[in-house]
Amino acid sequence: MTIPEYSFSERLKALSQDDFQQALTGIRRGVEREALRINKDGSLATTPHPRELGSALTHDSITTDFSESLLEFITPPETSIDTTMGQLHDIHKFVLSHIGDEMLWPMSMPCFIEDEDQIPIAYFGESNVGKMKRVYRMGLKNRYGSMMQAIAGVHFNFSLPDTFWQAWSTFHGTSFGQEQVSADYFSMIRNYRRLCWLIPYLYGASPALCGSFLKGKPHNLPFEKTGKGTYYLPYATSLRMSDLGYTNAEQSALQICYNKLDNYVRLLRGAMETPSTRFEKFAAGEEGQYQQLSHNILQIENELYSPIRPKQPTASMEKPTDALVRRGISYIEVRALDVNPFSEVGIDAGQFAFLDVFLLTCLLMPSEEMTPAGLEEANHNMTAMVLEGRKPGVMLQKEGKDVTMTSWADELFAKFTEVAQVLDSANETTRYSAAVKVEWEKIDNPAKTLSGQIIEQLTKNNEDNGAMGIKLASDYQAAISQWQYTFQNEESFRTLAAASLDAQKAVEEADDKDFDTFIRDYFSEPPAKKNA
């Protein structure tokens, strides 16, 4: 079902009504922050995931991503920005006090790594599910290389409460329910795809990288050098989001549909069932040998690289697509954020407030179905921004026409200003308008962007990003040590760690089949159908 085509102004005006104002206080956010463990000299720490932190398999808030060295901190969905920031600080304090002399790398692009074979693949124990997670990561290494998987990011999870969607349906004259909410989230996602070029401009923080990352990687980018071995593009914002970074050429031919949930799920499942000639050389269970989970374009859904994902929490061993089919979209995951190197926890409160404004604006704007040409245009604009976002006069494509980035941004910020006022009114604050004002100053002066600040510091001092990263990591370690626990404490974190280790042991003891059978059963399970 599609909703009636109200204008942005009509929808914005509706948000001033009491039911919407109350509902807007129930926006929930969570964060997943990734960070490499490093040694004091800035090299990668290759020690195992510290047991004091608990089990990476079963801990709710402290786990690992691709590598033993790549920590991931997860906060639960909360309605208060300040609560989430406090929770992130608590996690950082506990972790930093239990990794010895190691520190957390404060940037997205990896620290100096001599050989990517030094990057230890994450280990999740001897259960079938733990082995599956490890084999999946072995597949990522074989398919794309470990260096790409050592890139860190920040994922921002966002949801609107049921009370909002009920008021939204009433306003549009539609029936409130799972199907309609999913359709509305997809409207937001489509506009996000059209506008997310703005995210790396404002928050891209990887305009430079260590020369070790480029070893063996063919490219034709006009890099300049600073320090002993740091390479940068003068106007780049986020090399993490470029073809050098966290992208997947094998997926470039996939035209993932963001128009309807059914089509999105169908295409995603199709990619998991379509053999890849590039990946057929790696063993996927033949004679008990595993170098990946399958020979297909995607091993599992999470391998899809996208700047945004529709999400529904999964039950144990439930596939993400099955969860979406059964229960619809619960929240969206923004995946285009670099680690903010100027925050000790990788993201700051101002970013939270602006992303609320940005995403709500994406919902309020009319959202036509996305065509292949529209998706290609969105990808073109993202590439332009990540490689040359701060270049004077940089051009973008908008509905088939060339426009300057600044003129398009001017239109958007007029809308952001109005949306921020609505959110300020609902929450009895001024933080949203203040956040929009800060980001507008970056449009007016590219030097104020995160990437602009980084380039200025590196080139002004002929400095390596390694030296900059070590200094920031050391400063943040000292600052976090002074943080007073707010929502957790040392004892509660120790209890959680112990409980997670017990939970991992229980999972291992509950296995009742061999790994080959486990994997075969997982992939042969019939896909969930609507209303099943």
C-alpha positions in Angstrom: 0.0 0.0 0.0 1.3 3.4 -0.9 0.4 6.5 1.1 -1.2 9.6 -0.3 1.2 12.1 -1.8 1.2 14.9 0.8 3.8 17.6 0.4 6.8 18.1 2.7 5.1 21.3 4.1 1.8 19.5 4.7 3.5 16.7 6.6 5.7 19.1 8.5 2.7 21.1 9.6 1.0 17.9 10.9 4.0 17.2 13.1 3.0 20.2 15.2 -0.1 18.4 16.4 -0.1 17.0 20.0 -0.1 13.4 19.1 2.9 13.7 16.8 4.7 16.0 19.3 4.4 13.4 22.0 5.4 10.6 19.7 8.6 12.4 18.6 9.9 12.2 22.2 10.0 8.4 21.6 12.6 8.2 18.8 15.0 5.5 19.8 18.7 5.3 18.8 21.5 2.8 19.3 25.1 2.8 18.2 27.5 0.1 17.1 31.0 1.5 17.3 34.0 -0.4 15.9 37.6 0.2 17.0 40.9 -1.6 16.4 43.1 -2.5 19.4 46.6 -1.0 18.9 49.9 -1.2 20.6 51.6 1.9 22.0 53.6 2.4 18.8 50.4 2.4 16.7 50.8 -1.1 15.3 48.0 -3.6 15.3 47.5 -5.5 18.6 47.3 -9.2 17.5 46.5 -10.6 21.0 43.4 -12.6 21.4 40.1 -10.9 22.5 40.7 -10.4 26.2 38.8 -12.9 28.3 38.1 -10.2 30.9 35.8 -8.6 28.3 33.7 -11.7 28.1 32.6 -13.9 25.2 32.5 -12.2 21.8 29.8 -14.7 20.8 27.3 -14.0 23.5 28.1 -10.6 25.1 25.3 -8.1 24.3 27.5 -4.9 24.3 31.2 -5.9 23.8 32.0 -8.2 20.8 34.4 -8.4 17.8 33.7 -7.8 14.2 36.0 -9.3 11.5 39.1 -9.6 13.6 40.1 -10.5 17.1 41.7 -7.0 17.0 38.5 -5.2 15.9 36.3 -4.6 18.9 32.6 -3.6 18.5 30.7 -1.8 21.2 26.9 -2.0 21.0 24.3 0.1 22.9 20.6 -0.8 23.3 17.9 1.4 21.7 17.3 4.4 24.0 15.1 7.5 23.7 17.7 9.8 25.3 20.8 10.9 23.3 22.6 11.6 26.6 21.8 8.1 27.9 23.4 6.5 24.8 26.4 8.7 25.0 26.8 7.7 28.7 26.5 4.1 27.9 29.2 4.4 25.2 31.5 6.0 27.7 30.9 3.3 30.3 31.7 0.6 27.8 34.9 2.4 26.7 36.0 2.8 30.3 35.6 -0.8 31.1 37.3 -2.0 27.9 40.3 0.4 28.2 40.8 -0.7 31.8 41.0 -4.4 30.7 43.3 -4.3 27.6 46.6 -3.6 29.4 48.9 -1.2 27.6 46.8 -1.4 24.4 44.8 1.5 23.1 41.8 2.0 20.8 42.6 3.3 17.3 40.5 6.5 16.9 40.1 6.4 13.1 38.3 4.4 10.4 41.1 3.5 8.1 43.5 1.0 9.8 46.7 1.7 11.6 50.0 0.6 10.1 49.8 -3.1 9.2 52.9 -4.7 7.7 51.1 -7.7 6.3 47.4 -8.3 6.1 48.0 -11.9 7.1 48.9 -10.5 10.6 45.2 -9.6 11.1 43.8 -12.4 13.2 40.3 -13.5 12.2 37.8 -13.4 15.1 37.3 -16.6 17.1 33.9 -17.3 18.7 34.6 -20.7 20.3 33.9 -24.3 19.2 30.1 -24.2 18.9 28.6 -24.7 15.4 27.3 -21.1 15.4 30.7 -19.9 16.6 32.4 -21.8 13.8 29.9 -20.5 11.3 30.8 -16.9 12.3 34.5 -17.6 11.9 34.1 -19.4 8.5 32.0 -16.4 7.3 34.9 -14.2 8.2 37.4 -16.5 6.5 35.2 -16.1 3.4 35.4 -12.3 3.7 39.2 -12.6 3.9 39.4 -14.8 0.8 37.0 -12.7 -1.2 38.1 -9.2 -0.4 41.2 -9.3 1.7 41.7 -8.8 5.5 42.8 -5.2 5.1 39.4 -4.0 3.9 37.8 -5.9 6.8 40.0 -4.0 9.3 38.3 -0.7 8.4 36.2 0.6 11.3 32.9 2.5 11.2 30.0 3.6 13.3 26.5 2.3 12.7 23.6 4.5 13.9 20.3 2.7 14.5 17.1 4.7 14.4 13.5 4.0 14.9 10.2 5.8 15.4 7.7 4.6 18.0 4.4 2.9 17.2 2.6 6.0 18.5 4.2 7.9 15.7 3.3 5.4 13.0 -0.3 5.3 14.3 -0.6 9.1 14.0 1.2 8.9 10.6 -1.3 6.4 9.3 -4.3 8.4 10.7 -3.0 11.5 8.9 -2.6 9.7 5.6 -5.8 7.7 5.9 -4.0 4.4 5.8 -4.3 1.4 8.1 -1.7 1.1 10.8 0.2 -2.2 10.7 3.4 -4.0 10.0 3.1 -3.7 6.2 2.4 0.0 6.3 5.2 0.8 8.7 7.7 -1.2 6.5 6.5 0.8 3.4 7.0 4.0 5.3 10.5 3.1 6.4 11.3 2.3 2.7 10.1 5.8 1.8 12.6 7.1 4.3 15.4 4.8 3.0 14.9 5.8 -0.7 15.3 9.5 0.2 18.2 8.6 2.4 19.9 7.0 -0.6 19.2 10.1 -2.7 20.6 12.4 -0.1 23.2 10.4 1.8 26.0 12.1 -0.2 25.7 14.7 2.5 26.8 12.3 5.3 30.4 11.7 4.1 30.7 15.4 3.4 29.8 16.3 7.0 31.1 13.3 8.8 33.6 11.6 6.5 36.9 11.4 8.5 39.1 9.3 6.3 40.6 11.6 3.6 44.1 10.0 4.3 45.4 6.5 4.9 48.5 4.7 5.8 50.6 3.6 2.9 50.5 0.0 4.1 46.8 -0.1 3.2 47.6 0.6 -0.5 50.1 -2.2 -0.8 49.1 -4.4 -3.7 45.9 -2.4 -4.4 45.7 -1.1 -8.0 44.1 2.3 -8.3 44.3 5.5 -10.4 43.7 8.0 -7.6 46.0 11.1 -7.6 47.3 10.7 -4.1 49.6 13.2 -2.4 51.9 12.3 0.4 52.5 13.8 3.9 54.8 12.6 6.6 56.8 9.4 6.0 54.0 7.3 4.5 50.6 8.8 4.7 48.6 9.3 1.4 45.7 11.6 0.9 43.4 13.1 -1.6 43.2 16.9 -1.2 39.4 17.1 -1.3 38.5 13.6 -0.2 36.1 13.1 2.7 35.7 9.3 3.3 38.1 6.9 1.6 36.4 4.3 3.7 33.3 4.7 1.5 35.3 4.7 -1.8 36.2 1.8 -4.0 39.4 1.5 -1.9 37.4 1.0 1.2 34.4 -0.9 2.4 32.8 -1.7 -0.9 32.3 -4.8 -3.0 32.8 -4.8 -6.7 31.1 -8.2 -7.0 27.9 -6.6 -5.7 28.0 -3.7 -8.0 25.8 -5.5 -10.5 23.1 -6.1 -7.8 20.2 -3.8 -8.2 18.9 -4.1 -4.7 15.3 -2.7 -4.6 14.3 -0.2 -1.9 10.8 0.2 -3.2 9.0 -2.7 -1.6 10.0 -5.1 1.2 9.0 -8.2 -0.9 11.4 -7.2 -3.7 14.2 -6.2 -1.4 14.0 -9.7 0.3 13.7 -11.5 -3.0 16.8 -9.8 -4.5 18.8 -10.3 -1.3 17.9 -14.0 -1.2 18.7 -14.3 -4.9 22.2 -13.0 -4.3 22.6 -15.7 -1.6 21.6 -18.3 -4.1 23.5 -17.1 -7.2 26.9 -18.8 -7.8 29.8 -16.4 -8.3 32.6 -17.4 -10.7 35.0 -15.3 -8.7 34.4 -17.2 -5.5 34.1 -20.7 -6.8 37.8 -21.4 -6.2 37.4 -21.2 -2.4 36.2 -24.4 -0.6 32.7 -24.2 0.9 32.5 -27.6 2.7 33.9 -29.8 0.0 35.5 -32.8 1.8 35.0 -31.0 5.0 37.1 -28.0 4.0 35.8 -24.5 4.6 37.3 -21.3 3.2 33.8 -19.6 3.0 30.2 -20.5 3.7 29.1 -20.8 0.1 30.2 -20.1 -3.5 27.5 -17.5 -4.0 27.6 -13.8 -4.5 26.6 -13.4 -0.8 27.4 -15.9 1.8 24.8 -14.5 4.2 22.7 -11.3 4.1 25.1 -9.3 6.2 27.7 -9.4 3.4 25.7 -6.9 1.5 27.5 -3.6 1.7 25.1 -0.7 1.7 25.0 2.8 3.3 21.7 1.9 5.0 19.9 -1.3 5.9 16.3 -2.1 7.0 16.5 -4.2 10.1 14.4 -6.4 12.4 16.0 -8.1 15.4 16.5 -11.8 14.8 15.9 -14.8 16.9 18.7 -17.4 17.4 19.8 -18.6 14.0 17.0 -16.7 12.2 18.0 -15.2 8.9 17.6 -11.4 8.7 15.4 -11.7 5.6 13.1 -14.2 7.4 12.9 -11.8 10.3 11.9 -9.0 7.9 9.2 -11.1 6.2 7.8 -12.3 9.5 7.8 -9.1 11.5 8.6 -6.2 9.1 11.0 -3.4 9.6 11.7 -2.4 13.2 14.5 0.1 12.7 17.0 1.3 10.1 20.8 1.1 10.4 22.8 4.0 9.0 26.1 2.7 7.9 27.8 5.6 6.2 29.4 7.1 9.3 33.2 7.1 9.7 34.6 6.9 13.2 34.7 10.5 14.5 38.4 10.9 15.5 37.6 14.1 17.5 35.3 12.2 19.9 36.7 9.8 22.5 33.8 7.4 21.7 33.8 7.8 17.9 30.6 9.9 17.6 29.3 13.0 19.4 25.9 14.1 20.6 25.6 16.7 17.9 25.7 14.0 15.3 22.9 12.2 17.0 20.7 15.3 16.9 21.5 16.1 13.2 20.9 12.5 12.1 17.5 12.6 13.8 16.7 15.8 11.7 18.2 14.3 8.5 16.2 11.0 8.8 12.9 12.6 9.7 13.4 15.0 6.8 13.9 11.9 4.5 10.5 10.6 5.8 8.7 13.9 5.3 9.8 14.5 1.8 7.8 12.9 -1.0 9.6 9.6 -2.0 9.0 8.2 -5.5 10.0 4.7 -6.2 13.7 4.5 -7.1 14.6 3.5 -10.7 17.9 2.0 -11.8 18.8 5.4 -13.1 18.0 7.0 -9.8 20.2 4.4 -8.0 23.0 5.0 -10.4 22.7 8.8 -9.8 22.8 8.2 -6.0 25.9 6.1 -6.4 27.6 8.7 -8.6 26.9 11.4 -6.1 28.3 9.3 -3.2 31.5 8.7 -5.2 31.8 12.4 -6.0 31.5 13.3 -2.3 33.9 10.7 -0.9 36.6 11.6 -3.4 36.2 15.3 -4.0 33.5 16.5 -1.6 35.4 19.6 -0.4 36.5 20.7 -3.9 35.2 24.2 -4.7 32.3 24.1 -7.1 31.9 20.3 -6.9 28.9 19.1 -8.9 26.2 16.5 -8.3 23.5 15.0 -10.4 19.9 15.7 -9.3 17.1 14.2 -11.4 19.3 14.0 -14.5 20.6 17.6 -14.2 23.9 18.9 -12.9 23.7 21.0 -9.8 26.3 22.4 -7.4 26.6 20.7 -4.1 26.1 24.0 -2.3 22.9 24.9 -4.1 21.4 21.5 -3.3 22.6 21.7 0.3 21.0 25.1 0.6 17.6 23.6 -0.3 18.1 20.8 2.2 19.1 22.9 5.1 16.1 25.1 4.7 14.1 21.9 5.3 16.4 20.8 8.1 15.9 24.1 9.9 12.2 23.6 9.9 12.3 20.0 11.0 14.8 20.9 13.8 12.3 23.4 15.2 9.6 20.8 15.3 11.9 18.4 17.2 13.1 21.1 19.5 9.4 21.9 20.3 8.6 18.3 21.0 11.6 17.7 23.3 11.7 21.2 24.9 15.2 21.8 23.8 17.3 23.8 21.3 19.8 21.0 20.6 18.4 20.2 17.2 18.5 23.7 15.8 22.0 24.1 17.2 23.1 20.9 15.5 21.7 22.1 12.1 23.5 25.4 12.5 26.8 23.6 13.2 26.5 21.5 10.1 25.5 24.4 7.9 28.7 26.1 8.8 30.5 23.2 7.2 28.7 23.8 4.0 29.8 27.4 4.1 33.3 26.5 5.1 34.6 23.0 4.1 37.6 23.4 6.4 35.3 22.9 9.3 34.3 19.4 8.2 36.0 16.5 10.0 38.0 15.6 6.8 39.0 19.3 6.4 40.3 19.5 9.9 42.3 16.3 9.5 43.9 17.3 6.2 44.8 20.7 7.7 46.5 19.2 10.6 48.4 16.5 8.6 49.6 18.9 5.9 50.4 21.8 8.2 52.7 19.7 10.3 53.8 17.3 7.5 52.5 14.7 9.9 51.6 11.0 9.4 48.1 9.9 10.3 49.7 7.3 12.5 51.2 10.0 14.7 47.9 11.8 14.8 46.1 8.6 15.7 48.5 7.6 18.5 48.3 11.0 20.0 44.5 11.0 20.0 44.3 7.4 21.3 46.6 8.3 24.2 44.6 11.4 25.0 41.3 9.5 24.9 42.7 6.7 27.1 43.6 9.3 29.7 40.2 11.1 29.4 38.2 7.9 29.6 40.1 6.8 32.7 38.7 9.9 34.4 35.1 9.1 33.4 32.8 8.2 36.2 30.5 5.2 35.4 27.0 6.4 34.8 24.8 3.4 33.9 27.1 0.5 34.6 30.0 -0.1 36.9 33.1 -2.3 37.1 31.2 -5.0 39.0 28.2 -5.1 36.6 30.5 -5.3 33.6 32.4 -8.2 35.3 29.1 -9.9 35.9 28.1 -9.5 32.3 31.4 -10.8 31.1 31.2 -13.9 33.3 27.6 -14.6 32.2 28.5 -14.3 28.6 31.3 -16.9 29.0 28.8 -19.2 30.7 26.4 -18.6 27.9 29.0 -19.5 25.3 29.7 -22.7 27.1 26.0 -23.6 27.2 25.8 -23.0 23.4 28.7 -25.3 22.8 27.3 -28.0 25.1 23.9 -27.9 23.4 25.2 -28.7 19.9 23.7 -32.0 18.7 25.0 -32.3 15.2 28.3 -32.0 13.3 29.3 -28.7 11.6 28.6 -30.0 8.0 25.1 -31.0 9.0 24.6 -27.7 10.8 25.6 -25.6 7.8 23.6 -27.8 5.4 20.5 -27.5 7.6 20.9 -23.7 8.0 21.0 -23.1 4.2 18.3 -25.7 3.3 15.7 -24.3 5.7 12.7 -23.0 3.6 12.5 -19.2 3.6 9.9 -17.6 5.7 6.8 -16.4 3.9 4.4 -13.6 4.7 1.9 -14.5 7.5 3.7 -17.8 8.1 
